[in-house]
Amino acid sequence: MVIGTPAFRELTARVRALAPEEGDNPTQLGGLNVYRFDSPRTWFPGRSPSLATAFIVQGRKRVRIDGRVLDYDPGRYLVLTSATAFDSRVAEASAERPYLSLALHVPPDVVAETLLALRDAGGEPGDGAQDVPAGYVSTLQPPLLDAVLRLVRSLDDPIEREVLAPLAMRELVLRLLRGEHAAALRQAARGPGQAQIAEAMAYMRSHSHERLSVEALARRVAMSPSHFAHRFREVARVSPMRYLKQVRLHDARALMLARGAGAAEAAEQVGYASVSQFTRDFRSHFGEPPGRHVARLRAAPDALGA
């Protein structure tokens, strides 16, 4: 049982601090919201835009989805396997002990990349065909709790949100994909064309320095260019070429941080023909020029896990 552990007590305190108002309290991390209710609530509708998970640290809730009723409370968590509508009811809450929870919409591209990494590592067994529930409740285990806590801790510092939050998100997705209902979740996460998109994303990451086009990538995964571009955007939430740009910018930043490369060298290494274009794209993506951004990260070793 995780309830009563130092990690669970810390998560509860952090969620309480992040929920000063009743209802929905958005955080500075996109897709992560904290909820507080000071009294029970009758049935109210909700909708998940993608794979989502919710963790209660205090109180109790009931969710009605596809004709099934799911109850969860501290020590258990809810997973919605796809974009879906549902009804929920806060079953236990009071002014002295308000209902407190956090909900996370999981980026589809992180799920696709994690599935691919699992396959490459031999950690994704072949799952037989099965009915995939729209939602399920599972027992919260210490490794998943630790990943959630690290994600919430990253809210304390803007650099940690930028550097550590994506790592915690990937660990959280990995724990979900290897958890109690892993087979059903993996099958739901694949979806139509998911394997081809994951394959294309992996190829783009390993060949990001090369000249790539939507047409060439679509041919590689045996899809028409239009269908590939449409499905890619559904999975990654960005177009194929914008995803490629993001990969190049993150690779360039890693080169500058790990090897001390300058902006010109990093730009050339990741496939940019123009340093000025690289600098403009870098500023647009990270919010500041390459040199200033790297210097700021180097000045905060704790945020980089050093």
C-alpha positions as CSV (number, residue, x, y, z in Angstrom):
1,M,0.0,0.0,0.0
2,V,1.3,3.4,-0.9
3,I,-1.0,5.4,1.4
4,G,0.9,6.6,4.4
5,T,4.3,6.5,2.7
6,P,6.4,9.6,2.7
7,A,6.0,9.8,-1.1
8,F,2.2,9.7,-0.9
9,R,2.1,12.3,2.0
10,E,4.4,14.6,0.0
11,L,2.2,14.2,-3.2
12,T,-0.9,15.0,-1.1
13,A,0.6,18.1,0.4
14,R,1.8,19.3,-3.1
15,V,-1.7,18.7,-4.6
16,R,-3.3,20.6,-1.8
17,A,-1.0,23.5,-2.3
18,L,-1.8,23.5,-6.1
19,A,-5.6,23.6,-5.5
20,P,-6.4,26.9,-3.8
21,E,-9.8,27.1,-5.5
22,E,-12.7,24.6,-5.8
23,G,-13.0,23.0,-9.1
24,D,-10.3,22.8,-11.8
25,N,-6.9,24.4,-11.0
26,P,-4.6,24.3,-14.1
27,T,-0.9,24.0,-13.5
28,Q,2.0,25.5,-15.4
29,L,2.6,22.1,-17.0
30,G,0.3,21.7,-20.0
31,G,-2.1,18.8,-19.6
32,L,-1.7,18.5,-15.8
33,N,-4.7,19.8,-13.8
34,V,-5.5,19.6,-10.1
35,Y,-9.0,19.4,-8.7
36,R,-10.5,20.2,-5.3
37,F,-14.1,19.9,-4.1
38,D,-15.2,20.7,-0.5
39,S,-18.4,18.7,-0.7
40,P,-19.8,15.8,-2.7
41,R,-20.9,16.5,-6.3
42,T,-23.7,14.8,-8.2
43,W,-23.1,13.4,-11.7
44,F,-21.5,15.8,-14.1
45,P,-20.2,15.2,-17.7
46,G,-16.6,15.2,-18.8
47,R,-14.5,14.4,-21.9
48,S,-11.0,13.2,-22.4
49,P,-9.2,14.4,-25.6
50,S,-6.7,11.5,-25.5
51,L,-5.2,8.9,-23.3
52,A,-5.5,10.3,-19.7
53,T,-5.0,9.2,-16.1
54,A,-6.2,10.6,-12.8
55,F,-4.9,10.1,-9.3
56,I,-6.9,10.8,-6.1
57,V,-4.9,11.7,-3.0
58,Q,-8.0,12.5,-0.8
59,G,-11.6,11.6,-1.1
60,R,-13.4,9.3,-3.4
61,K,-14.9,9.4,-6.9
62,R,-17.2,7.4,-9.2
63,V,-17.0,7.4,-13.0
64,R,-19.6,6.1,-15.4
65,I,-18.3,5.2,-18.8
66,D,-19.7,3.0,-21.6
67,G,-22.3,1.6,-19.2
68,R,-19.7,0.7,-16.6
69,V,-19.3,2.3,-13.2
70,L,-15.7,2.6,-11.8
71,D,-14.9,3.6,-8.2
72,Y,-11.5,4.9,-7.2
73,D,-9.9,6.6,-4.3
74,P,-6.4,7.1,-2.8
75,G,-4.2,4.1,-3.7
76,R,-6.0,3.5,-7.0
77,Y,-5.9,5.4,-10.2
78,L,-8.1,5.8,-13.3
79,V,-7.0,5.4,-16.9
80,L,-9.0,6.5,-19.9
81,T,-7.6,4.7,-22.9
82,S,-8.7,7.1,-25.6
83,A,-10.7,10.2,-26.4
84,T,-14.0,9.5,-24.8
85,A,-17.0,11.1,-22.9
86,F,-17.9,10.1,-19.4
87,D,-19.8,11.1,-16.3
88,S,-18.3,11.4,-12.8
89,R,-19.5,12.0,-9.3
90,V,-17.4,13.1,-6.3
91,A,-18.6,10.6,-3.7
92,E,-16.6,11.7,-0.7
93,A,-15.5,15.3,0.2
94,S,-15.8,17.8,3.0
95,A,-14.5,21.2,4.0
96,E,-12.2,19.6,6.5
97,R,-11.1,16.9,4.1
98,P,-11.7,18.1,0.6
99,Y,-11.6,15.9,-2.5
100,L,-8.1,16.3,-4.1
101,S,-6.9,14.8,-7.3
102,L,-4.7,15.4,-10.3
103,A,-5.5,14.5,-13.9
104,L,-3.0,14.2,-16.7
105,H,-3.6,14.1,-20.4
106,V,-0.8,12.0,-21.8
107,P,0.7,13.3,-25.1
108,P,0.1,10.7,-27.9
109,D,3.6,11.1,-29.2
110,V,5.2,10.1,-25.9
111,V,3.0,7.0,-25.9
112,A,4.1,6.2,-29.5
113,E,7.8,6.7,-28.7
114,T,7.6,4.6,-25.5
115,L,5.8,1.8,-27.3
116,L,8.6,1.8,-29.9
117,A,11.3,1.8,-27.2
118,L,9.6,-1.1,-25.4
119,R,9.5,-3.1,-28.7
120,D,13.1,-2.4,-29.5
121,A,14.1,-3.4,-25.9
122,G,12.1,-6.6,-26.2
123,G,9.8,-5.5,-23.4
124,E,6.6,-5.5,-25.4
125,P,5.2,-9.0,-25.7
126,G,2.8,-9.8,-28.5
127,D,-0.7,-9.2,-27.0
128,G,-3.6,-11.2,-28.3
129,A,-6.6,-9.5,-29.6
130,Q,-9.0,-8.4,-26.9
131,D,-11.7,-5.9,-26.1
132,V,-10.2,-2.7,-24.9
133,P,-12.2,-0.9,-22.2
134,A,-12.7,2.8,-22.5
135,G,-11.5,3.1,-18.9
136,Y,-10.2,1.1,-16.0
137,V,-9.1,1.4,-12.4
138,S,-5.8,0.0,-11.2
139,T,-3.8,-0.2,-8.0
140,L,-1.2,2.5,-7.6
141,Q,2.3,1.0,-7.2
142,P,5.4,2.7,-5.7
143,P,7.3,3.1,-9.0
144,L,4.3,4.9,-10.7
145,L,3.8,7.0,-7.6
146,D,7.4,8.1,-7.7
147,A,7.1,9.1,-11.3
148,V,4.0,11.1,-10.6
149,L,5.7,12.8,-7.7
150,R,8.7,13.7,-9.8
151,L,6.4,15.2,-12.4
152,V,4.7,17.4,-9.8
153,R,8.0,18.4,-8.2
154,S,9.1,19.8,-11.5
155,L,6.5,22.5,-11.2
156,D,8.7,24.2,-8.6
157,D,11.2,25.5,-11.1
158,P,10.9,26.6,-14.7
159,I,14.1,24.9,-15.7
160,E,13.0,21.6,-14.1
161,R,9.7,21.9,-15.9
162,E,11.6,22.1,-19.2
163,V,14.3,19.5,-18.5
164,L,13.0,17.1,-15.9
165,A,9.2,17.0,-16.6
166,P,9.5,15.3,-20.0
167,L,11.7,12.6,-18.4
168,A,9.1,12.1,-15.6
169,M,6.4,11.9,-18.2
170,R,8.2,9.2,-20.2
171,E,8.7,7.2,-17.0
172,L,5.1,7.6,-16.1
173,V,4.0,6.3,-19.5
174,L,6.4,3.4,-19.3
175,R,5.0,2.4,-15.9
176,L,1.5,2.5,-17.3
177,L,2.4,0.5,-20.3
178,R,4.0,-2.2,-18.1
179,G,1.3,-2.1,-15.4
180,E,-1.6,-4.3,-14.3
181,H,-3.6,-3.6,-17.5
182,A,-0.6,-3.1,-19.8
183,A,-1.9,-5.4,-22.6
184,A,-5.2,-3.5,-23.0
185,L,-3.5,-0.1,-22.8
186,R,-0.8,-1.0,-25.3
187,Q,-3.5,-2.3,-27.7
188,A,-5.5,0.9,-27.3
189,A,-2.5,3.1,-27.6
190,R,-1.4,1.6,-30.9
191,G,-4.6,2.5,-32.7
192,P,-5.0,2.4,-36.5
193,G,-1.7,3.2,-38.2
194,Q,0.0,3.8,-34.9
195,A,2.9,1.3,-35.6
196,Q,3.7,3.1,-38.9
197,I,3.7,6.5,-37.3
198,A,5.9,5.2,-34.5
199,E,8.3,3.7,-37.0
200,A,8.4,7.0,-38.9
201,M,9.1,9.0,-35.7
202,A,12.0,6.6,-34.9
203,Y,13.4,7.0,-38.4
204,M,13.2,10.8,-38.2
205,R,15.0,10.8,-34.8
206,S,17.8,8.6,-36.1
207,H,18.1,10.4,-39.5
208,S,17.2,13.9,-38.4
209,H,20.3,15.4,-40.0
210,E,19.3,14.2,-43.5
211,R,17.0,15.9,-46.0
212,L,13.6,14.3,-45.3
213,S,10.2,14.9,-46.9
214,V,6.6,13.9,-46.1
215,E,6.4,12.0,-49.3
216,A,9.6,10.0,-48.6
217,L,8.5,9.2,-45.0
218,A,5.1,8.2,-46.2
219,R,6.6,5.8,-48.7
220,R,8.8,4.3,-46.1
221,V,5.8,3.3,-43.9
222,A,3.6,2.3,-46.9
223,M,1.0,5.1,-46.5
224,S,-0.2,7.8,-48.8
225,P,1.3,11.2,-48.1
226,S,-2.0,12.8,-47.2
227,H,-3.1,10.0,-44.9
228,F,0.4,9.9,-43.3
229,A,0.4,13.6,-42.6
230,H,-3.1,13.5,-41.2
231,R,-2.4,10.4,-38.9
232,F,0.9,11.8,-37.9
233,R,-0.7,15.0,-36.7
234,E,-3.3,13.0,-34.7
235,V,-0.5,11.0,-32.9
236,A,2.2,13.7,-32.5
237,R,-0.1,16.8,-32.3
238,V,2.2,18.5,-34.8
239,S,2.9,18.1,-38.5
240,P,5.8,15.7,-39.6
241,M,8.1,18.6,-40.6
242,R,7.4,20.5,-37.3
243,Y,8.2,17.3,-35.4
244,L,11.4,16.9,-37.4
245,K,12.3,20.5,-36.5
246,Q,11.7,19.8,-32.8
247,V,13.9,16.8,-32.9
248,R,16.7,18.8,-34.6
249,L,16.5,21.6,-32.0
250,H,16.6,19.2,-29.1
251,D,19.5,17.4,-30.6
252,A,21.3,20.7,-31.1
253,R,20.7,21.7,-27.5
254,A,22.1,18.4,-26.3
255,L,25.2,18.9,-28.4
256,M,25.8,22.3,-27.0
257,L,25.3,21.2,-23.4
258,A,27.2,17.9,-23.6
259,R,30.0,18.7,-26.0
260,G,30.3,22.5,-25.7
261,A,29.4,22.9,-29.4
262,G,28.7,26.4,-30.6
263,A,25.5,27.3,-32.4
264,A,27.0,27.1,-35.9
265,E,28.5,23.7,-35.3
266,A,25.3,22.4,-33.6
267,A,23.2,23.7,-36.5
268,E,25.3,22.0,-39.1
269,Q,25.4,18.7,-37.2
270,V,21.6,18.4,-37.0
271,G,21.0,19.3,-40.6
272,Y,20.5,23.1,-40.7
273,A,21.9,24.8,-43.8
274,S,21.5,28.3,-42.3
275,V,22.7,29.3,-38.8
276,S,20.4,32.3,-38.8
277,Q,17.4,30.1,-39.5
278,F,18.6,27.7,-36.7
279,T,18.8,30.7,-34.3
280,R,15.3,31.9,-35.2
281,D,13.8,28.4,-34.8
282,F,15.7,27.9,-31.5
283,R,14.5,31.2,-30.1
284,S,10.9,30.4,-31.2
285,H,10.9,26.9,-29.6
286,F,12.9,27.6,-26.4
287,G,12.0,31.2,-25.9
288,E,15.6,32.6,-26.0
289,P,18.7,32.5,-28.2
290,P,20.9,29.3,-28.1
291,G,23.9,30.9,-26.3
292,R,21.8,32.4,-23.5
293,H,19.6,29.3,-23.1
294,V,22.5,26.9,-22.8
295,A,24.3,29.3,-20.4
296,R,21.2,29.5,-18.2
297,L,20.9,25.7,-18.0
298,R,24.6,25.3,-17.2
299,A,24.2,27.7,-14.4
300,A,21.6,25.4,-12.8
301,P,23.3,22.0,-12.4
302,D,20.7,20.8,-9.9
303,A,18.0,21.2,-12.5
304,L,19.9,19.1,-15.0
305,G,20.3,16.3,-12.4
306,A,24.0,16.9,-11.8
